[in-house]
Amino acid sequence: MKNYLKLGLTCATIIAGGLALSQTATAEPVKNLETTHVRIGVGSKNGFFFLPTMVAEGLGYYKQEGLDVEVVDLGSGGKALEALVGGSVDVISGAYDHVVQLRAKKVALQAFVLQGRLPDYAVGVTKAKAASYKSAQDLKGLRVGISSPGSGSDMFLKLWLAKEGVKANDVPTVSVGLGATAVAAVRSGQLDAIANNDPVLGILEQSGDIVIIADARHEKGSTEVYGGPYPCAALVSYQDYVKKNPNTTQALTNAMVRTLKWMSKATPEQIIAVMPKQFSQPDPEVTKKILANLRETYSVDGVFPDNSAQMAFSALGPYVKNIEAAKGELDQTFTNKFVKAASAKTN
């Protein structure tokens, strides 16, 4: 009886704390929204890379801004980008460097909220290969899982291999998605290594199924591959959409900036309390450890550093064809206009 009472009090404390934190002060909602329905594409509703997008929904911040947000799970970051370019979603939570890449192809996307100040990418070898692994050279000819071709994890793998002197063509990749299929692919022996995001990485690492060999989730690892903290997850849309829907974009930004500030102060337990049910693992300690490990990856204010575009351009330059074509438009790949306005209205 005492244990049940203790559990009840603990849960009540967590919920109460979460509700208190969720009362982040904000000004009146933006008026005269051009549209209230916004379709946001994500690579996976289970992916911690996209977590702020889901937490904002759980906290009710979109509704408080007068928005009817539909979060669409598209299976991978690459597919989410395709959906945005194709017009089936209005906005995506995706990798910022995709914006720079597509500018080279004259696809005018623009990021307007930085969600991840560091990438949620890492590479791990399976326990069967860990003992014999000495360097990236050992990956030649091995089967490495990625979420999908062109995704952030795919690009991270290629960048890291290049830094290590290994040609991407020497390492065959297999698309395994971002969720249970990726975990199953490792555990069934289909892969020798995997480049992915959390929760896939956290689940496999904590269970001992993989050993991490390259990790951008901390500043040291990000600096080794990218040359510094690398702006990653962001809210992105067509620049034309942003221009034509400034009030809607501002309302969406307000909700996200409030979310990022809330997350920066929240405990893992408080975040779990507002996370979608599909995030929960059989062992809640797995989720707590993932959240603790990723804390420094999330932006606390949504602001893009001034060197964000140059960072992406420099990192991708040697490995992405025709990237030079984006050079004259780098200053258009992100804007802090809406984030600054949102920060002035919230605490």
C-alpha positions as CSV (number, residue, x, y, z in Angstrom):
1,M,0.0,0.0,0.0
2,K,2.8,2.3,0.9
3,N,4.5,1.6,-2.4
4,Y,1.4,2.5,-4.3
5,L,1.0,5.7,-2.3
6,K,4.6,6.6,-2.9
7,L,4.2,6.0,-6.7
8,G,1.0,8.1,-6.8
9,L,2.7,11.0,-5.0
10,T,5.7,10.7,-7.4
11,C,3.5,10.8,-10.5
12,A,1.5,13.7,-9.1
13,T,4.7,15.6,-8.4
14,I,6.0,15.0,-11.9
15,I,2.7,16.1,-13.5
16,A,2.4,19.1,-11.3
17,G,5.9,20.1,-12.1
18,G,5.3,19.7,-15.8
19,L,2.2,21.8,-15.6
20,A,4.0,24.5,-13.8
21,L,6.8,24.6,-16.3
22,S,4.3,24.6,-19.2
23,Q,2.9,27.9,-18.0
24,T,5.7,29.8,-19.9
25,A,4.6,33.4,-20.1
26,T,3.6,34.6,-23.6
27,A,2.0,37.6,-25.1
28,E,-1.4,37.5,-26.8
29,P,-1.6,35.1,-29.8
30,V,-0.7,36.5,-33.2
31,K,-3.7,38.0,-34.9
32,N,-4.8,37.7,-38.5
33,L,-3.3,34.3,-39.3
34,E,-3.2,33.7,-43.0
35,T,-4.0,30.0,-42.4
36,T,-4.6,28.1,-39.2
37,H,-4.0,24.6,-40.5
38,V,-0.4,23.7,-40.9
39,R,1.0,20.3,-41.9
40,I,4.4,19.6,-40.4
41,G,6.3,16.7,-41.8
42,V,8.7,14.7,-39.6
43,G,10.9,11.7,-40.4
44,S,9.4,9.8,-37.5
45,K,7.0,10.7,-34.6
46,N,9.2,8.4,-32.6
47,G,12.5,10.2,-33.3
48,F,14.1,12.4,-30.7
49,F,15.5,14.4,-33.5
50,F,12.0,15.8,-34.0
51,L,11.0,15.8,-30.3
52,P,10.4,19.6,-29.9
53,T,7.8,19.4,-32.6
54,M,6.0,16.7,-30.7
55,V,6.4,18.3,-27.3
56,A,4.9,21.5,-28.5
57,E,1.8,19.6,-29.5
58,G,1.8,17.8,-26.1
59,L,2.0,21.1,-24.2
60,G,-0.8,22.6,-26.2
61,Y,1.3,25.5,-27.5
62,Y,0.1,25.2,-31.1
63,K,-3.5,25.5,-30.1
64,Q,-2.7,28.4,-27.7
65,E,-1.4,30.2,-30.8
66,G,-4.6,29.6,-32.7
67,L,-3.0,26.9,-34.9
68,D,-4.4,23.5,-36.0
69,V,-1.2,21.7,-36.5
70,E,-1.1,18.2,-38.2
71,V,2.1,16.4,-37.6
72,V,2.7,13.9,-40.4
73,D,5.0,10.9,-40.0
74,L,6.8,10.3,-43.3
75,G,9.2,7.5,-42.4
76,S,12.5,9.2,-42.8
77,G,14.2,12.6,-43.0
78,G,14.7,12.2,-46.8
79,K,11.0,11.4,-47.4
80,A,10.0,14.4,-45.3
81,L,12.1,16.6,-47.4
82,E,10.6,15.1,-50.6
83,A,7.1,15.8,-49.2
84,L,7.9,19.5,-48.5
85,V,9.4,19.9,-52.0
86,G,6.4,18.1,-53.5
87,G,3.9,20.3,-51.6
88,S,2.2,17.6,-49.5
89,V,3.3,19.3,-46.3
90,D,3.8,23.0,-45.5
91,V,6.7,22.8,-43.1
92,I,9.1,20.1,-41.9
93,S,11.2,19.5,-38.9
94,G,14.4,18.4,-40.7
95,A,18.1,18.8,-41.2
96,Y,19.2,22.4,-41.9
97,D,22.0,21.4,-44.2
98,H,19.3,20.1,-46.6
99,V,18.3,23.7,-47.1
100,V,21.8,24.6,-48.2
101,Q,22.0,21.6,-50.5
102,L,18.8,22.4,-52.2
103,R,19.7,26.0,-52.7
104,A,22.3,24.7,-55.1
105,K,19.5,23.2,-57.1
106,K,17.5,26.5,-57.0
107,V,14.9,25.1,-54.5
108,A,14.3,28.1,-52.3
109,L,13.7,26.6,-48.8
110,Q,14.3,28.6,-45.6
111,A,14.7,27.6,-42.0
112,F,13.1,29.8,-39.4
113,V,13.6,28.1,-36.0
114,L,16.7,26.1,-35.0
115,Q,15.6,23.1,-32.9
116,G,18.9,21.2,-32.7
117,R,22.2,23.0,-32.0
118,L,24.0,19.7,-32.4
119,P,23.2,16.7,-34.7
120,D,21.5,13.7,-33.2
121,Y,23.6,11.4,-35.4
122,A,26.1,8.6,-34.5
123,V,27.5,5.5,-36.0
124,G,27.8,2.2,-34.1
125,V,29.2,-1.2,-35.0
126,T,27.3,-4.4,-33.9
127,K,28.7,-6.4,-31.0
128,A,29.6,-9.1,-33.4
129,K,32.0,-6.7,-35.2
130,A,33.1,-4.6,-32.2
131,A,36.0,-6.8,-31.1
132,S,37.7,-6.7,-34.5
133,Y,37.0,-3.1,-35.2
134,K,40.0,-0.8,-35.2
135,S,39.2,2.1,-37.5
136,A,36.8,3.3,-40.2
137,Q,38.8,1.3,-42.7
138,D,37.3,-1.8,-41.3
139,L,33.9,-0.8,-42.5
140,K,34.8,-1.4,-46.1
141,G,32.5,-4.0,-47.6
142,L,30.3,-4.2,-44.5
143,R,26.6,-3.5,-44.4
144,V,25.8,-0.2,-42.8
145,G,22.2,0.8,-42.0
146,I,20.9,4.3,-42.7
147,S,17.4,5.7,-42.3
148,S,17.2,6.5,-46.1
149,P,19.4,7.8,-48.9
150,G,19.9,11.5,-48.6
151,S,18.8,11.6,-45.0
152,G,20.8,13.4,-42.3
153,S,22.2,10.1,-40.9
154,D,23.3,9.1,-44.5
155,M,25.1,12.4,-44.9
156,F,26.8,12.2,-41.5
157,L,28.1,8.7,-42.4
158,K,29.5,10.0,-45.6
159,L,31.1,13.1,-44.0
160,W,32.7,11.0,-41.2
161,L,34.0,8.4,-43.7
162,A,35.5,11.1,-45.8
163,K,37.2,12.6,-42.7
164,E,38.6,9.1,-42.0
165,G,39.9,8.6,-45.5
166,V,37.3,6.1,-46.6
167,K,35.3,6.4,-49.8
168,A,31.5,6.2,-49.3
169,N,31.3,3.9,-52.3
170,D,33.4,1.4,-50.4
171,V,30.8,1.1,-47.7
172,P,27.4,-0.3,-48.9
173,T,24.4,1.1,-47.1
174,V,21.0,-0.4,-46.4
175,S,17.8,1.7,-45.8
176,V,16.3,0.6,-42.5
177,G,14.1,3.6,-41.4
178,L,14.2,5.4,-38.0
179,G,12.2,3.1,-35.7
180,A,11.6,-0.5,-34.8
181,T,12.7,-1.7,-38.3
182,A,16.1,-0.2,-37.7
183,V,16.4,-1.9,-34.3
184,A,15.2,-5.2,-35.7
185,A,17.7,-5.0,-38.6
186,V,20.6,-4.9,-36.2
187,R,19.3,-7.6,-33.8
188,S,18.5,-10.0,-36.7
189,G,22.0,-9.8,-38.0
190,Q,21.1,-8.0,-41.2
191,L,23.6,-5.2,-40.5
192,D,27.3,-4.9,-39.4
193,A,26.9,-1.2,-38.4
194,I,24.3,1.5,-38.3
195,A,24.2,5.3,-38.7
196,N,20.9,6.6,-37.2
197,N,19.2,8.8,-34.6
198,D,17.7,8.3,-31.2
199,P,15.8,6.4,-29.9
200,V,17.3,3.7,-32.2
201,L,20.9,4.6,-31.1
202,G,20.0,4.7,-27.4
203,I,18.0,1.5,-27.4
204,L,20.8,-0.4,-29.2
205,E,23.6,1.1,-27.2
206,Q,22.0,0.6,-23.8
207,S,21.2,-3.1,-24.6
208,G,24.8,-3.7,-25.8
209,D,23.8,-4.5,-29.4
210,I,26.1,-1.8,-30.7
211,V,29.3,0.1,-29.8
212,I,29.4,3.8,-30.8
213,I,32.4,4.6,-33.0
214,A,31.4,8.2,-34.1
215,D,29.1,10.5,-32.2
216,A,28.0,14.0,-33.1
217,R,25.6,14.3,-30.2
218,H,28.2,16.1,-28.1
219,E,30.4,19.1,-29.0
220,K,33.6,17.1,-29.2
221,G,32.2,14.7,-31.7
222,S,30.5,17.4,-33.7
223,T,33.7,19.4,-33.9
224,E,35.7,16.3,-35.1
225,V,33.4,15.8,-38.1
226,Y,32.0,19.3,-38.8
227,G,34.6,21.6,-37.3
228,G,32.3,22.9,-34.5
229,P,28.7,22.8,-33.2
230,Y,26.7,22.0,-36.3
231,P,23.2,23.4,-36.6
232,C,20.9,20.5,-37.4
233,A,17.2,20.1,-36.7
234,A,15.1,23.1,-37.8
235,L,11.7,24.1,-38.8
236,V,11.9,24.6,-42.6
237,S,9.5,25.7,-45.4
238,Y,9.6,27.3,-48.8
239,Q,10.8,30.9,-48.5
240,D,7.8,31.9,-50.5
241,Y,5.5,30.2,-47.9
242,V,7.2,32.2,-45.1
243,K,6.8,35.4,-47.0
244,K,3.2,34.8,-47.8
245,N,2.3,33.6,-44.3
246,P,4.3,35.8,-41.9
247,N,1.6,35.7,-39.1
248,T,1.2,32.0,-39.3
249,T,5.0,31.5,-39.4
250,Q,5.3,33.8,-36.3
251,A,2.6,31.9,-34.4
252,L,4.4,28.6,-35.2
253,T,7.7,30.1,-34.1
254,N,6.2,31.4,-30.9
255,A,5.0,27.9,-30.0
256,M,8.4,26.4,-30.8
257,V,10.4,29.0,-28.9
258,R,8.2,28.5,-25.9
259,T,8.8,24.7,-26.2
260,L,12.5,25.0,-26.5
261,K,12.7,27.2,-23.4
262,W,10.4,24.8,-21.5
263,M,12.6,21.8,-22.5
264,S,15.8,23.5,-21.4
265,K,14.4,23.6,-17.8
266,A,12.4,20.4,-17.7
267,T,13.5,17.1,-16.3
268,P,13.5,13.9,-18.3
269,E,10.4,12.8,-16.3
270,Q,8.6,16.1,-17.1
271,I,9.3,15.7,-20.8
272,I,8.2,12.1,-20.8
273,A,4.9,13.2,-19.3
274,V,4.0,15.3,-22.4
275,M,5.6,13.0,-25.0
276,P,3.4,11.0,-27.3
277,K,2.7,7.5,-26.1
278,Q,4.7,6.0,-29.0
279,F,7.9,7.4,-27.4
280,S,7.5,5.2,-24.4
281,Q,9.8,2.2,-24.1
282,P,9.3,-1.1,-22.2
283,D,11.8,0.2,-19.8
284,P,11.2,4.0,-19.0
285,E,14.8,4.2,-17.9
286,V,15.9,3.8,-21.5
287,T,14.0,6.9,-22.5
288,K,15.3,8.9,-19.5
289,K,18.9,8.1,-20.4
290,I,18.3,9.0,-24.0
291,L,16.9,12.4,-23.0
292,A,19.7,13.0,-20.6
293,N,22.3,12.2,-23.3
294,L,20.6,14.5,-25.8
295,R,20.0,17.5,-23.6
296,E,22.9,19.5,-25.0
297,T,21.8,18.8,-28.6
298,Y,18.6,20.9,-28.3
299,S,18.6,24.7,-28.9
300,V,17.4,26.7,-25.9
301,D,16.1,29.7,-27.8
302,G,15.7,28.7,-31.5
303,V,18.4,31.2,-32.7
304,F,20.7,30.3,-35.6
305,P,24.3,31.2,-35.0
306,D,25.6,33.7,-37.6
307,N,28.0,31.2,-39.1
308,S,25.3,28.5,-39.6
309,A,25.1,28.7,-43.4
310,Q,28.9,28.8,-43.7
311,M,29.3,25.8,-41.4
312,A,26.9,23.7,-43.6
313,F,28.5,24.9,-46.8
314,S,32.0,24.2,-45.7
315,A,31.1,20.7,-44.3
316,L,29.2,19.7,-47.4
317,G,31.4,21.5,-50.0
318,P,33.9,18.7,-50.8
319,Y,31.3,16.0,-51.0
320,V,28.1,17.5,-52.5
321,K,28.0,18.0,-56.3
322,N,27.4,21.6,-57.5
323,I,27.2,23.0,-53.9
324,E,29.0,26.1,-55.2
325,A,25.8,27.1,-56.8
326,A,24.4,27.8,-53.4
327,K,27.1,30.2,-52.4
328,G,25.4,33.4,-53.5
329,E,22.2,32.5,-51.5
330,L,23.6,31.3,-48.2
331,D,22.2,34.3,-46.4
332,Q,18.7,33.3,-47.5
333,T,18.9,29.8,-46.0
334,F,17.8,30.8,-42.6
335,T,16.2,33.8,-40.8
336,N,16.2,34.7,-37.1
337,K,13.5,37.4,-37.7
338,F,10.6,35.4,-36.2
339,V,12.7,33.8,-33.4
340,K,13.8,37.3,-32.2
341,A,10.2,38.5,-32.2
342,A,9.1,35.4,-30.3
343,S,11.8,35.8,-27.7
344,A,10.8,39.3,-27.0
345,K,7.3,38.1,-26.1
346,T,8.2,35.1,-23.9
347,N,10.3,34.6,-20.8
